[in-house]
Amino acid sequence: MTDLNAIGIAARAASRQLATLTTARKNDALRAIADELEARGGAALEANTHDIADARAAGQSAAILDRLLLDERRLAALAADTRRVAGLPDPVGEELESRLLPNGIRLVRRRTPIGVIGVIYEARPNVTIDIATLCLKTGNAAILRGGRETLRTNLALVDVIQAALTRCGLPPAAVQAIADPDRALVTELLRLDRYVDMIIPRGGAALHRLCRQESRIPVITGGLGICHIYVDESADLARAVDIIENAKVQRPSVCNALDTLLVHPAVAARLLPAVARRLAGHGVELRAAENALPFLSEAEAGGARVVPAGPDDFDTEWMALILGVKLVGGLDEAIDHIQAHSTEHTDVILTNDLGHATRFVNEVTSSAVFVNASTRFNDGGQFGLGAEVAVSTQKLHARGPMGLEALTTYKWIGYGSGQVRE
Amino acid sequence: MTDLNAIGIAARAASRQLATLTTARKNDALRAIADELEARGGAALEANTHDIADARAAGQSAAILDRLLLDERRLAALAADTRRVAGLPDPVGEELESRLLPNGIRLVRRRTPIGVIGVIYEARPNVTIDIATLCLKTGNAAILRGGRETLRTNLALVDVIQAALTRCGLPPAAVQAIADPDRALVTELLRLDRYVDMIIPRGGAALHRLCRQESRIPVITGGLGICHIYVDESADLARAVDIIENAKVQRPSVCNALDTLLVHPAVAARLLPAVARRLAGHGVELRAAENALPFLSEAEAGGARVVPAGPDDFDTEWMALILGVKLVGGLDEAIDHIQAHSTEHTDVILTNDLGHATRFVNEVTSSAVFVNASTRFNDGGQFGLGAEVAVSTQKLHARGPMGLEALTTYKWIGYGSGQVRE
């Protein structure tokens, strides 16, 4: 019964209004949303208790239930985040370049909103507020398709947003949710290229694959991160153990966590036992290639979990306390392994050799490449972008952590005085 | 028999070599291609005579035959164009931003090649050299799929390019052509997302639609231009006639030619007869909405061709000496008409009213918007971009005329000294 076409038409009409709003009016609307979340967020909390009850009845794990949960504390955080977005600089309207052409036309390239953005996401209800406020800040209309597990919560949050928009005299269709959990609507949304300008999937590899395969609308793909650290012969090994530990265990369930450790043979005997001992303390399981196993037997005897690597283990994003380990002959082989197995998310070299560091950052084509630092730094917040829309591992439009600018495009404006082309 | 997968693998490997070449080596290769075109271009001319003979036998029009033709003069122009591309600034390697993060990591955003670019084009064999040299300049490998009408010519030109690349010690797979005219290979290329990073279609609306529908690879769509001029009440009408003439007849077969003329009622009686007379001299047929017909009857009696507009006439890119004409109530209605019918290519207002000019450039969302100038200025050469890869009417990555920068992406590089995330 959901008429996606009508949603598209309303979003397109709203986007035309949003595109010409002043920054002040957009920020007022954002603050109104924050106020409304505080004043009337109870309805969303109430809706969430039903979503959580259903999920619990369906036997979801405690970790999943935690991801679905919206409570007083998280609601307050969403209101605070919304006020923070209001305080960010507005990229729209910036003149990216401006010059006088030889024929007297003044040519300006001006940053503008994209138009209508479709967002398909899973689980966490905070994404509803997060992405809606970032779209609004940049003058874009949003069509939201959240996971069915938090459908009631998401709809209640969109009600809050729309009430605030109406109060500010803005079109409520600036932020719409697809209220019907029918999965066919996802595919239909991906074909709504007449009204939707960009699709942002926020979820796992299967969602990204679906979007890439089915969408007629440009998609920002990303999210999947098979991340590598290569420990070169000249690396500071004490620091290496700290960095590997941080990259693997500080937050193992995220896309910039470490998946594969590549080690130069000359340092394997000193590095690997120390890494194995340190990670054993966190319960990390090592999936070791045959050439790495001999260096891990002592640690294994001491209690570390070591398993011979299977055929797919170097093509797996673990999202868990598991780490692939392999010896590589040197820099060339390390780069070849990364180029063959990386998802172009985050790859790291630990080295004190300037030439090797330079070659690594030049030749590894990933969206973020670090020298002597943890993979965990590939993040919009860490990069100082102010907001993170998503992390892109594709090559067009935006790459790596996407800030507000990634929700904009530009147009060319030519101010003439009667010029015709010769 | 064509193994597209093998072509993809070879292109990917070549792209890794290209990505780290210095500007000097890339320019040497471009000059070698120019030399080779002059020294061994005869084979391409010979191949072209066979393509032309086949096309003539198939009953192609003189206009099409001219588009397919490669002769001595055009070959010399291709060599000169290639040397000109060698002389352009190289965007690759530019540091788009660089800063010291609070934790001491130096973060750099560096412009890089995209990787492998698939180009699907029709007719003109010069596109083979044009796009291959622009890709090479920006360190990208190219997979070319030209029209079957010039298959022999295209293959001969790629032979020339590959000979030059080999002579320079570069991988010939940097520029490959799909030698098999089987149309199924186009669809297969659009699904080669494992190896190809970007698809550029250069051709008509049907090709762009096919790419958008079938591609799993990001596509730059564009090319289709339903372009408008709105003549406001305050416009300088003498200049308006000159601009309309220029936009319509200077080169009617290109995408930035004028398709629809929108006129304020207050100036219709003075403007339309003058426009009709001027365009009649070029044999332009006017497709007039009912509200415009009364203002054209006198000109029609004087010999101008005036036809009542049909239902699709304001949604048609003419590519011919035809012009839609309609009266609109004022600025609001003009903008509404453009937003409903434009392909977001090029739209123009002729006015002396500053407020109207400002609203028009703010509210019309097209990739190029002009005040008091011809639509024909939406062009990479006119904009001073140095080279034009294509004209994009989509909103992601690049919009409007695409210069060399549109063939690049960026990566984030972080130089640390042992940092871990708190």
Chai-1 contact restraints between the chains, C-beta under 6 A:
chainA,res_idxA,chainB,res_idxB,connection_type,confidence,min_distance_angstrom,max_distance_angstrom,comment,restraint_id
A,T20,B,N362,contact,1.0,0.0,6.0,A-B,restraint_1
A,T20,B,E363,contact,1.0,0.0,6.0,A-B,restraint_2
A,I105,B,A373,contact,1.0,0.0,6.0,A-B,restraint_3
A,I114,B,K395,contact,1.0,0.0,6.0,A-B,restraint_4
A,D197,B,K395,contact,1.0,0.0,6.0,A-B,restraint_5
A,R212,B,R216,contact,1.0,0.0,6.0,A-B,restraint_6
A,Q213,B,R216,contact,1.0,0.0,6.0,A-B,restraint_7
A,R216,B,R212,contact,1.0,0.0,6.0,A-B,restraint_8
A,R216,B,Q213,contact,1.0,0.0,6.0,A-B,restraint_9
A,P218,B,L396,contact,1.0,0.0,6.0,A-B,restraint_10
A,R239,B,G418,contact,1.0,0.0,6.0,A-B,restraint_11
A,D242,B,V420,contact,1.0,0.0,6.0,A-B,restraint_12
A,I243,B,V420,contact,1.0,0.0,6.0,A-B,restraint_13
A,N246,B,V420,contact,1.0,0.0,6.0,A-B,restraint_14
A,N246,B,R421,contact,1.0,0.0,6.0,A-B,restraint_15
A,Q250,B,R421,contact,1.0,0.0,6.0,A-B,restraint_16
A,V361,B,I413,contact,1.0,0.0,6.0,A-B,restraint_17
A,N362,B,T20,contact,1.0,0.0,6.0,A-B,restraint_18
A,E363,B,T20,contact,1.0,0.0,6.0,A-B,restraint_19
A,S367,B,K411,contact,1.0,0.0,6.0,A-B,restraint_20
A,A368,B,W412,contact,1.0,0.0,6.0,A-B,restraint_21
A,V369,B,I413,contact,1.0,0.0,6.0,A-B,restraint_22
A,F370,B,G414,contact,1.0,0.0,6.0,A-B,restraint_23
A,V371,B,Y415,contact,1.0,0.0,6.0,A-B,restraint_24
A,N372,B,G416,contact,1.0,0.0,6.0,A-B,restraint_25
A,N372,B,S417,contact,1.0,0.0,6.0,A-B,restraint_26
A,N372,B,G418,contact,1.0,0.0,6.0,A-B,restraint_27
A,A373,B,I105,contact,1.0,0.0,6.0,A-B,restraint_28
A,A373,B,G414,contact,1.0,0.0,6.0,A-B,restraint_29
A,A373,B,G416,contact,1.0,0.0,6.0,A-B,restraint_30
A,A373,B,Q419,contact,1.0,0.0,6.0,A-B,restraint_31
A,S374,B,V420,contact,1.0,0.0,6.0,A-B,restraint_32
A,S374,B,R421,contact,1.0,0.0,6.0,A-B,restraint_33
A,R376,B,R421,contact,1.0,0.0,6.0,A-B,restraint_34
A,F377,B,G414,contact,1.0,0.0,6.0,A-B,restraint_35
A,K395,B,I114,contact,1.0,0.0,6.0,A-B,restraint_36
A,K395,B,D197,contact,1.0,0.0,6.0,A-B,restraint_37
A,K395,B,T409,contact,1.0,0.0,6.0,A-B,restraint_38
A,L396,B,P218,contact,1.0,0.0,6.0,A-B,restraint_39
A,L396,B,H397,contact,1.0,0.0,6.0,A-B,restraint_40
A,H397,B,L396,contact,1.0,0.0,6.0,A-B,restraint_41
A,H397,B,H397,contact,1.0,0.0,6.0,A-B,restraint_42
A,R399,B,T409,contact,1.0,0.0,6.0,A-B,restraint_43
A,R399,B,Y410,contact,1.0,0.0,6.0,A-B,restraint_44
A,G400,B,W412,contact,1.0,0.0,6.0,A-B,restraint_45
A,T409,B,K395,contact,1.0,0.0,6.0,A-B,restraint_46
A,T409,B,R399,contact,1.0,0.0,6.0,A-B,restraint_47
A,Y410,B,R399,contact,1.0,0.0,6.0,A-B,restraint_48
A,K411,B,S367,contact,1.0,0.0,6.0,A-B,restraint_49
A,W412,B,A368,contact,1.0,0.0,6.0,A-B,restraint_50
A,W412,B,G400,contact,1.0,0.0,6.0,A-B,restraint_51
A,I413,B,V361,contact,1.0,0.0,6.0,A-B,restraint_52
A,I413,B,V369,contact,1.0,0.0,6.0,A-B,restraint_53
A,G414,B,F370,contact,1.0,0.0,6.0,A-B,restraint_54
A,G414,B,A373,contact,1.0,0.0,6.0,A-B,restraint_55
A,G414,B,F377,contact,1.0,0.0,6.0,A-B,restraint_56
A,Y415,B,V371,contact,1.0,0.0,6.0,A-B,restraint_57
A,G416,B,N372,contact,1.0,0.0,6.0,A-B,restraint_58
A,G416,B,A373,contact,1.0,0.0,6.0,A-B,restraint_59
A,S417,B,N372,contact,1.0,0.0,6.0,A-B,restraint_60
A,G418,B,R239,contact,1.0,0.0,6.0,A-B,restraint_61
A,G418,B,N372,contact,1.0,0.0,6.0,A-B,restraint_62
A,Q419,B,A373,contact,1.0,0.0,6.0,A-B,restraint_63
A,V420,B,D242,contact,1.0,0.0,6.0,A-B,restraint_64
A,V420,B,I243,contact,1.0,0.0,6.0,A-B,restraint_65
A,V420,B,N246,contact,1.0,0.0,6.0,A-B,restraint_66
A,V420,B,S374,contact,1.0,0.0,6.0,A-B,restraint_67
A,R421,B,N246,contact,1.0,0.0,6.0,A-B,restraint_68
A,R421,B,Q250,contact,1.0,0.0,6.0,A-B,restraint_69
A,R421,B,S374,contact,1.0,0.0,6.0,A-B,restraint_70
A,R421,B,R376,contact,1.0,0.0,6.0,A-B,restraint_71
